[in-house]
Amino acid sequence: MAGKSTYVALLRGINVSGHKIVKMEQLRAAFVALGFADVKTYIQSGNVVFKAPTQANQKLAKKIEEKVLLEFGFPVPVIVKTVEELTAAIENNPFANEKGIDPSRLHVTFLSQALEKNAQKMLSAIPAGPDRFSCSGENIYLHCPNGYGESKLSNSAFEKILSLKATTRNWNTVNRLLEMMRG
């Protein structure tokens, strides 16, 4: 497909606790209506792999946010990543190869833009308890030994401190999305 690239759109906060309900068939149809090809969803939490003419991630995210608002009637933050960006996110996880780490306790928080140099220091204000994080580019890597649901390292906390959009995926989902993108 000349001039087309594969992307993943990460929609934040749909189908969580009965709020912002979006059926995956309708979400795929909305992406097709935007002119995207090979649209596939993964689980119900807003992961969409698709092909589109090569363009800036932020431009795609804005188009998708506008379409979701129009089609479903509520705003949803969207972060778009390329195959190369998702590959780098996986390869750069500092916790992934540590001995004794349960991969089900690893997460990646994807940000709408790269972190400022002082981000790690700013984020150290969050009372993380046993949880650990590491910042790199547009990603924050999390190790939450008691589970993400118990962590203070939430999307909302990151967004408040960094003034950026954030959405988090567990390690299994991140790896599965990359498989789908390469697929």
C-alpha positions as CSV (number, residue, x, y, z in Angstrom):
1,M,0.0,0.0,0.0
2,A,2.0,2.9,-1.3
3,G,1.6,6.1,0.8
4,K,-0.2,4.3,3.6
5,S,1.0,3.4,7.1
6,T,-0.3,1.2,9.9
7,Y,-1.4,2.9,13.1
8,V,-3.0,2.1,16.4
9,A,-5.5,4.5,17.9
10,L,-5.8,4.3,21.7
11,L,-9.1,5.7,22.9
12,R,-9.2,6.6,26.5
13,G,-12.1,5.8,28.8
14,I,-14.6,4.0,26.7
15,N,-16.6,1.1,28.0
16,V,-15.3,1.6,31.5
17,S,-17.7,1.0,34.4
18,G,-20.8,1.4,32.2
19,H,-19.7,4.9,30.9
20,K,-19.0,6.1,27.3
21,I,-20.4,2.8,25.8
22,V,-19.2,2.2,22.3
23,K,-19.9,-1.0,20.4
24,M,-16.8,-2.2,18.5
25,E,-18.8,-2.7,15.3
26,Q,-19.9,0.9,15.4
27,L,-16.3,2.1,16.2
28,R,-14.9,0.1,13.3
29,A,-17.6,1.6,11.0
30,A,-16.7,5.1,12.2
31,F,-13.0,4.5,11.2
32,V,-14.0,3.1,7.8
33,A,-16.2,6.3,7.3
34,L,-13.0,8.3,7.9
35,G,-11.5,6.5,4.9
36,F,-9.2,4.2,6.9
37,A,-8.6,0.6,5.7
38,D,-8.0,-2.8,7.4
39,V,-9.7,-1.6,10.6
40,K,-9.5,-4.1,13.5
41,T,-10.4,-3.6,17.1
42,Y,-8.8,-5.4,20.1
43,I,-10.9,-6.0,23.2
44,Q,-13.6,-3.5,24.2
45,S,-11.4,-0.8,25.7
46,G,-10.7,1.3,22.6
47,N,-7.8,-0.2,20.7
48,V,-8.1,0.2,16.9
49,V,-5.5,-0.9,14.4
50,F,-5.9,0.6,10.9
51,K,-4.2,1.8,7.7
52,A,-4.3,5.4,6.6
53,P,-2.4,7.8,4.3
54,T,0.8,8.6,6.1
55,Q,0.4,11.7,8.2
56,A,1.2,13.2,11.6
57,N,-0.2,11.2,14.6
58,Q,-1.7,14.3,16.1
59,K,-3.7,15.0,12.9
60,L,-5.1,11.5,12.9
61,A,-5.9,11.7,16.6
62,K,-7.8,15.0,16.1
63,K,-9.8,13.5,13.2
64,I,-10.7,10.4,15.3
65,E,-11.7,12.5,18.3
66,E,-14.0,14.7,16.1
67,K,-15.6,11.6,14.6
68,V,-16.2,9.9,18.0
69,L,-17.8,13.1,19.3
70,L,-20.0,13.3,16.2
71,E,-21.0,9.6,16.1
72,F,-21.2,8.8,19.8
73,G,-22.0,12.2,21.4
74,F,-19.1,12.4,23.9
75,P,-15.5,13.5,23.9
76,V,-12.8,10.8,24.0
77,P,-9.1,11.5,24.1
78,V,-7.2,9.6,21.4
79,I,-3.5,8.8,21.1
80,V,-2.2,7.4,17.8
81,K,1.0,5.4,17.4
82,T,2.9,4.0,14.5
83,V,4.4,0.5,14.3
84,E,7.8,1.9,14.9
85,E,6.7,3.8,17.9
86,L,4.9,0.8,19.5
87,T,8.0,-1.4,18.7
88,A,10.2,1.2,20.5
89,A,7.8,1.4,23.4
90,I,8.1,-2.4,23.9
91,E,11.9,-2.5,23.3
92,N,12.6,0.4,25.8
93,N,10.6,-0.9,28.8
94,P,13.2,-0.9,31.6
95,F,11.1,-3.3,33.7
96,A,10.4,-6.0,31.1
97,N,13.6,-8.0,31.6
98,E,14.0,-7.6,35.3
99,K,14.2,-10.9,37.2
100,G,11.1,-11.7,39.2
101,I,8.8,-9.2,37.4
102,D,5.3,-10.5,36.7
103,P,4.5,-9.3,33.2
104,S,0.8,-9.0,34.1
105,R,1.9,-6.1,36.5
106,L,3.5,-4.1,33.7
107,H,1.8,-1.2,31.9
108,V,2.7,1.5,29.5
109,T,1.1,5.0,29.7
110,F,1.1,6.6,26.3
111,L,1.3,10.4,26.2
112,S,0.1,12.8,23.6
113,Q,3.6,14.3,23.2
114,A,7.1,13.9,24.5
115,L,7.9,14.6,28.1
116,E,9.8,17.6,29.3
117,K,13.2,17.0,30.8
118,N,12.0,17.6,34.3
119,A,9.0,15.2,34.0
120,Q,10.5,12.4,36.2
121,K,11.1,14.9,39.0
122,M,7.6,16.4,38.6
123,L,6.0,12.9,38.7
124,S,7.9,11.9,41.8
125,A,5.4,14.0,43.8
126,I,2.8,11.2,43.2
127,P,2.7,9.0,46.3
128,A,3.5,5.8,44.3
129,G,3.9,3.4,47.3
130,P,5.3,0.1,45.9
131,D,4.7,1.1,42.3
132,R,7.6,2.2,40.1
133,F,7.7,4.3,36.9
134,S,10.2,5.3,34.3
135,C,9.8,8.0,31.7
136,S,11.1,7.8,28.2
137,G,10.0,10.0,25.3
138,E,6.2,9.8,24.9
139,N,5.8,6.9,27.3
140,I,5.8,6.2,31.0
141,Y,6.5,2.6,32.0
142,L,4.8,1.3,35.1
143,H,5.4,-1.7,37.4
144,C,2.5,-2.0,39.7
145,P,3.1,-5.1,41.9
146,N,-0.4,-4.8,43.5
147,G,-2.1,-4.2,40.2
148,Y,-2.9,-1.1,38.2
149,G,-6.3,-0.7,39.9
150,E,-4.6,0.0,43.2
151,S,-2.0,2.4,41.8
152,K,-1.8,6.1,42.3
153,L,0.0,6.3,39.0
154,S,-3.2,6.9,37.0
155,N,-3.9,8.6,33.7
156,S,-5.6,11.4,35.7
157,A,-2.6,12.0,37.9
158,F,-0.2,12.1,35.0
159,E,-2.5,14.4,33.0
160,K,-2.9,16.8,35.9
161,I,0.8,17.1,36.6
162,L,2.1,17.0,32.9
163,S,-0.8,18.9,31.2
164,L,-0.8,16.1,28.5
165,K,-3.3,13.5,27.4
166,A,-2.5,10.0,28.7
167,T,-3.9,6.5,28.3
168,T,-2.6,3.3,29.8
169,R,-2.5,-0.3,28.4
170,N,-1.3,-3.4,30.1
171,W,1.8,-5.2,28.8
172,N,-0.2,-8.0,27.1
173,T,-2.4,-5.6,25.2
174,V,0.6,-3.5,24.0
175,N,2.3,-6.6,22.7
176,R,-0.9,-8.0,21.1
177,L,-1.5,-4.6,19.4
178,L,2.0,-4.7,17.9
179,E,1.3,-8.3,16.6
180,M,-1.9,-7.0,15.0
181,M,-0.1,-4.1,13.4
182,R,2.5,-6.3,11.9
183,G,-0.1,-8.9,11.1
